[in-house]
Amino acid sequence: MATYTPPGWPAGVHPPGSEEFESTAVGWLLDVVPPDYRLHGVLRRYPVALAAMARYHSRACVEGAREGYRTARTELASALPPHAVDTVLAAYRKEGARLAATARAVGLVERALRGDFAFIKAWKGDRWGNLIYRKTSRNFNPMMATAADHVVAEVEELVDLGQLPPDQIHTPGIFVDAILQGSAYEKRIERRTVRKS
């Protein structure tokens, strides 16, 4: 079965959804960024963070090439003969096109790495999507609410507007696309027995 890849998809990266997609995407993104980025294990563990850093790096490279192209003639005219300045401008054009294509490819890979939907659970919420979490649900739910394009939140208690203290809201409603109140929650209490009595 053939998998669709958009125009500009990097040649060394397997298509999204394939078995090797994430590992090939990480390898390619590490080739895009400076070599010192390989020292940070967190970027291998979280490919979305690596893709974001690669996006900023590639955009900066494109801007640097554009600025160099704009100012090359005035900066180099006194130091180089005219034919050399024209050669430098041609190099800027060629490299600028390559860097722009790389920046577009980084955007495609980043979009494929990001989640389209996040289903999160909160303790309390209002109809605008403002959420408050309890205990360990604060570990990953707030991050996932910002990492996906569409967020569906399930709350134990749906309250009226204005009942949530503004300084206790963990996820603002701007990140939540849909909210629903769950039912029949089973609250398991774990007890550790040290010795039998």
N, C-alpha and C positions, 0 to 999 in steps of 0.2 A: 504494500500500500504506500503510495507516494504521499509525502507530507509537504504541505505548502510552506514555503519560506518567502517572505516579502522581498522585493527588489532591494539590493544593498545589504542583504544578510551576509555576514562574514563567512568566507569559504571554510574555515577550519572548525566552525561551530555546528554541531549536530542540530537538527530541527527541534523546536520545543515539543515536549511530550515524549521524546525518544529517551532511551535508557541512559545514554551518555551525554544528554544535553547539558546538565549542570556542570559536570566536570570539564567538558570542552569549552563551555562558556567561561568558566573561571580561568582556565589556562589561557584563553584568548585575551580576556580582560587584563590578566597579569602581564601579558606582552604589550598591552596598550599603555599601561602606566609605567612610571619609572621603576627600575629594578629594585630599589630599596623598599617598595611596597610589599615585596615578597617576604620581608622580615616579619610582617604583622600577620600572625595566624588568624586573627579575628576576620580578616578579609577573605580568607579561604573558607572559614566556617559560615560566614554570612555573605553570600554572593551579591545580595541586593546592595549591601554597603560598598562592596568593591565596585559594583556597577555605577553607583552614585559618584564615587571618587573618580572613576574613569570618565564619567560624563563631565565633571568639572575640569579634569585635566585636559581632556580633548578639546573642550570649548576654549580653554586658556591657550592651547596651542594654535587653534584656528585664529583667535584674536591676535596672538603674537605674530602670526604669518601675515595677517591683514595689515597690522601696524607696520611691520617691516616693509611690506610692499609699498604702503603709502609714503613712507619716509625715506626709502632707499635712495632715490635719485638725489634728494637734497643732502642727505648725510654722506653719501659716497662720491658725489660728483667731484669733490676736490681731491679725493684720495685715489680714485680709479679712472682709467680711460673710459670714454663713452661706451665702447663695445663691451667692456667688462661690466659696467652698470646694467646694460641691456641683458647680459647673461645672468646677472644676479636677479633681475626682475623676472626673467623666464623661470629661474629656479624657484622663486617665491610663488609664481603662478602654479607650477607643477606640484610643489609640496603643499601649497594651500588647498588645491583640489583633492590631494590624497588625504590631508588632515580633515577636510570637511566630510569626505566619504567615511572616514573612520569615526568621526563624531556622530554621523547618522547611524552607522552600524552599532555603536555603543548604545544609542537610544533604543534601537530595535531589541538588542539583547536585554537591556534593562527592563524594557516593557514586558518581555517574555518571562523574566525572572520574578517580576512582581505578581502578587496574587490579585486575581480579579475580585474575589469575594472573601470576606472574613466574617465568620460567625462567632460572636463573642457573648459572654455571659456576665451580667452585672448584678449587683445586689438591688440597687434602686435606680430608677430612671424616670424622666418625665417625657411628655409627648413630643418635645422638641429634640429628644435624643441625648440630653445631658445625663451622664452616668456616674454612679458612685460604686466602687468595688469594695469587697471585704477581703481582708487577709491575703492569702496567696493568689487570689484572682487578680490582684494588682500587678503580678509579675509580668504577664505577657499580654493580657487583654488591652491595656492602653496602647502598647506598641503596635499590636495587630490592627487596632482601629485606625492608625495613621498609615499603615503599610499597604492596605488594600484599596482598590478603586471603589468598591461597594461594600458597605458594612451593615450587617444585620445584627442587632443586639437583642438578646433575650434577658429580661429582668425578672427578678423574683417579686418585686413590688413596683408597680407603676403609680406614681404620685402626680398630683395636680401641679401645674406650673407655679413656681415660687416656693414650693415646699422644700426644695433642695438648697441647702446653704451654698452660696456661690463659691466660698473659699474651700469647700469640700468636694467639688466636682472634679473627678479625675479625667474624664473624657468629655470635652465640650460637644454639643450637639452638631456642630459643623462637620464632624467626622462621621456621623451616623446617618445612614440612609433610610433605615427601617427599624422599628422597635416593636417588640411584642412582649406580652406578659405570659410567662410560662406557668404551668400548674403542676400540682402533685409532686413537689420536690421532696426527695427522701433525704433527710439529714442524718447521715451515719455518724455515730460517735464511736471513736476508737478508744479502747482502754488498753493500757499495757499492764499486764499482771506480772508482778515481780515474784511473788510467792503465793502459794495457795494458803488460804486460812482455814 
